[in-house]
Amino acid sequence: MKLYNDDCLIALKEIPDESIDCVVTDCPYHIISGGCTTGAYGNPSGILNHDYKKREYEKREDGIEYLKGTKHQTLHGVLHDSITYTRQGKLFKYNDIKFEDWLPEIYRVLKQNTHCYIMINPRNLAELQTKAEKVGFKFQQILIWVKNNSTPNRYYLNSYEMILMLRKGKAKNINHMGTKNILQINNIIGNKKHPTEKPVELMEILIDNSTGGGQVVLDPFMGAGSTGIACKNLGRDFVGMEIDEKYFKIAEERIYNKDSKQEKLDFSDLD
Ligand SMILES: C[S@@+](CC[C@H](N)C(=O)[O-])C[C@H]1O[C@@H](n2cnc3c(N)ncnc32)[C@H](O)[C@@H]1O
């Protein structure tokens, strides 16, 4: 296992060509196209705008302001993390890397005849697929993760996420050929350590199907480390990268089961 608390564009330079057996990642992308200038005060409109008005806040013994009745730190009543970033069309701080920045690097480090899974939303799928094919990846298929929860939307409730499955080199069978391309796995509800944390069970299905024991899986955007935990559970080696120190520490603790004083972030009580 090797974990990097760094920008993946820097960390990937340490990874030799054709040394990785599979990539499984949930990459950053903007959740709103063209920025967020449609709502009041330059904030996104609709459900993303549910917090543009100041909420009540309180200063506690540690001298830090919190959103009243929650664990969330604020600046004059405005949440530092999830809501502030959502206003900017993102769910976490570091979200500016472009597909064309990292796709050539993960293509370079993957061995021939391997699989690459990238989680994506319908709006960004076309751009991701086009840019992946440009660097040499071949389209394999789209997997659908059906969740047990839904995100409100003014059209239809979003109750699935997409996983773009690519390959480098020749086609390779998955290990469990009866696996359906619709994966019904419960989402994590409550006690999330990252706003887009993925269930370990979902990552396990992908890793188990595309690698063998001891092979190396790379996640350049590991967040709270679900891909790493899945690797550990399945006896795979893992290379993980995360730029944000807060999430890196959570991932490190979860993967190595280290005793850490890092407070767990809980997004479950945000309405
Ligand atoms: C969609 S989240 C991944 C969440 C993860 N699947 C989990 O289960 O927790 C993407 C992560 O990429 C990180 N990130 C963004 N830009 C990065 C970069 N240049 N290098 C490394 N990590 C980056 C973000 O901080 C964020 O935690």
The ligand as an SDF file (V2000), in Angstrom:
LIG
                    3D

 27 29  0  0  0  0  0  0  0  0999 V2000
  -15.2740   12.5030   -5.7510 C   0  0  0  0  0  0  0  0  0  0  0  0
  -14.0890   12.5900   -4.4660 S   0  0  0  0  0  0  0  0  0  0  0  0
  -13.6760   10.9310   -4.1320 C   0  0  0  0  0  0  0  0  0  0  0  0
  -14.4410   10.3110   -2.9740 C   0  0  0  0  0  0  0  0  0  0  0  0
  -14.0950    8.8540   -2.7550 C   0  0  0  0  0  0  0  0  0  0  0  0
  -14.6420    8.0390   -3.8080 N   0  0  0  0  0  0  0  0  0  0  0  0
  -14.5780    8.3020   -1.4180 C   0  0  0  0  0  0  0  0  0  0  0  0
  -15.2060    7.2300   -1.3830 O   0  0  0  0  0  0  0  0  0  0  0  0
  -14.3730    8.9560   -0.3860 O   0  0  0  0  0  0  0  0  0  0  0  0
  -12.6970   13.2270   -5.3120 C   0  0  0  0  0  0  0  0  0  0  0  0
  -11.5140   13.5710   -4.4210 C   0  0  0  0  0  0  0  0  0  0  0  0
  -10.4350   14.0230   -5.2600 O   0  0  0  0  0  0  0  0  0  0  0  0
   -9.6580   14.9510   -4.5210 C   0  0  0  0  0  0  0  0  0  0  0  0
   -8.8390   15.7260   -5.4800 N   0  0  0  0  0  0  0  0  0  0  0  0
   -9.1950   16.7740   -6.2360 C   0  0  0  0  0  0  0  0  0  0  0  0
   -8.1800   17.1990   -7.0020 N   0  0  0  0  0  0  0  0  0  0  0  0
   -7.1360   16.3790   -6.7220 C   0  0  0  0  0  0  0  0  0  0  0  0
   -5.7940   16.2810   -7.1910 C   0  0  0  0  0  0  0  0  0  0  0  0
   -5.3260   17.1350   -8.1050 N   0  0  0  0  0  0  0  0  0  0  0  0
   -5.0030   15.2990   -6.7160 N   0  0  0  0  0  0  0  0  0  0  0  0
   -5.4770   14.4230   -5.7830 C   0  0  0  0  0  0  0  0  0  0  0  0
   -6.7220   14.4760   -5.2600 N   0  0  0  0  0  0  0  0  0  0  0  0
   -7.5550   15.4280   -5.7350 C   0  0  0  0  0  0  0  0  0  0  0  0
  -10.7070   15.7810   -3.7740 C   0  0  0  0  0  0  0  0  0  0  0  0
  -10.1540   16.4250   -2.6440 O   0  0  0  0  0  0  0  0  0  0  0  0
  -11.7500   14.7000   -3.4210 C   0  0  0  0  0  0  0  0  0  0  0  0
  -11.5650   14.2230   -2.1130 O   0  0  0  0  0  0  0  0  0  0  0  0
  1  2  1  0
  2  3  1  0
  2 10  1  0
  3  4  1  0
  4  5  1  0
  5  6  1  0
  5  7  1  0
  7  8  2  0
  7  9  1  0
 10 11  1  0
 11 12  1  0
 11 26  1  0
 12 13  1  0
 13 14  1  0
 13 24  1  0
 14 15  1  0
 14 23  1  0
 15 16  2  0
 16 17  1  0
 17 18  1  0
 17 23  2  0
 18 19  1  0
 18 20  2  0
 20 21  1  0
 21 22  2  0
 22 23  1  0
 24 25  1  0
 24 26  1  0
 26 27  1  0
M  CHG  2   2   1   9  -1
M  END
$$$$
